[in-house]
């Protein structure tokens, strides 16, 4: 009896690893229109905030992370002396509608993305930005097939199968 239970447990472990899904995976990619304090406008794709897809926020006594999924736009409000060092008062518009006044951590953070016009990666410090409008896009996952970079005339397939 112990052998049967052990055998069934063993089969369950391997069946869990061998399950495949027929659903296609999708990747969420974020783009943004960024306006800096000098009113220069940049259209960036594949954006992140210092490598993250969320902002550090402060509301009353709570510190939390606000993910890009929930945000339509953020407008940073300049104040003479912010009540919290490194944070800026901001108006955040939710993607689902509505808005809230909160504080966003700006110190040592930047928005990073590929400038569509120049095809270069840009890093703009959050301290230099006045408005960020976030656009959420879902794209199908790229196939992970290996692509050879060796030209066919050099590559001898007899040795690599």
N, C-alpha and C positions, 0 to 999 in steps of 0.2 A: 504494500500500500504506500509506503514511504517513497519507493522508487517511482511509482506512478505520479504522485504529487510533485516530486522533484522534476520528473520529466515534463509534466504540464507547465510547471513554473518556468522551466527552461525554454519551452516553446513560446510562452507568452512574452518572455523577454525579447526573443529574436523576432517575433511577429510585430512587436512595437517598433523595432528599428527598421523593419522592412516595409512598413506602410508607405504608400505613395499617395499623393493627392493629385486629383485631376484638375483642381482649381489653378488658374493662372495667377501667379504672384504679381502684385502691382507695387510699384515704388512711388512714394510721395516725394515730389520735388517742389521746392519753394523758389519762387522768383519774387522780385521786389522792384518797386520804383522808389528810389532814395533821393530825397532832396536835402542838400547840405545847407549850412547856415548862410552861404553866399548865394543861395538859390540856384545852384547848379543841380541838374537832374541827371541821375544815372539809372539805367535799366540793367539790373543784375539778375542772373539766373543761377540756380544751385546755391542759394544763399545759406549762410549760417552766421551765428553770433559767436565768434571765437571758436568755431567748430561745433557749436551746439545748435539745436533747433528750438530754443526757448530763450526767454529773457528772465533774469533775476528781478523779482519785483518785491515791493514792500507796500502793504496796505494796513494801516493802523498798526497793530502789534504783530502782524503775520508776515513772515518772509516765505516766498514760494516761487516756483518756476511756472511761467506762463508759456505754454507751447505754441508754436506757430499755427497749429490747427485751429486754435480758438481766436486768432487775431486777424482782423481785416486791416487795421492801420494803427500806428502809434505816432502821436505828435508830442514832441518834447517841448516843455514850456520853460523858458529861461526865467530864473528868479535871481534876485541879488544874492541872497544867502539861503541855499536850500537847508531845510531842517536836519537832513541826514547827509553826512559827508559822502560824496561819491555817487549819490543818487540824484536824479532829476525828476521834478514833477512832470507827469505825462498824462495825456488823454489817450486812453486805449479804446478803440472801437472793436467790438466783438464781431466775429464772422457771422454769428447768428442774429445780430442786431443788438443795439444798445451800446452804451459806453460807460466807462468808469475812470475816475481820477485816481491815479496811484503813482508810486515812485518806482523808477527803473534804475538799476545799477548801471552806471556808465563807465566807472573807473576800470581801466585796463581791458575794456571790451571793444571790439570792432565788428562791423558787419563785413563779411567776406563773400564775394561772388564773382562770377564771370561777367564782365561787361560785354553785352551783346554786340555793340557797335565795333569795339576794338578787339574783341576776342582775347582779352587779357584778364587775369585774376586781379581784382582790386580789393584792398582792405581800407575801409574808411572808419576811423575811430567814432564810437557812438557820441563822444563829446562834440563832434563836428556836424552832427546830423540834426535836422529839424523835423523831418517827417519820413516815415517808412510805410509804404503800402505793400502788403504781402499778398501774393497770388499763389494759391495752392494748386498743383497739377499732379495728376496721377498718370503714370506711364507704365506700360508692361515691362516686366523684368527682362533684361537682356539675357540672351542665351549664353551659357558659360562654355560654349564649345571653344576648344583651343584653336587658334588661328596661327598658322606658321608664318613667320616673317622671313623665312629663307626662300629666295627665288627658286622656281621650279627647275631651272636649268642647272642649279648647283645641288639641289636636294636630290639625293638618290634614295628612292623609297624602298629599295631592296634591303637596306640596312635598318630601316625604321618602320616597323609594322605594329 
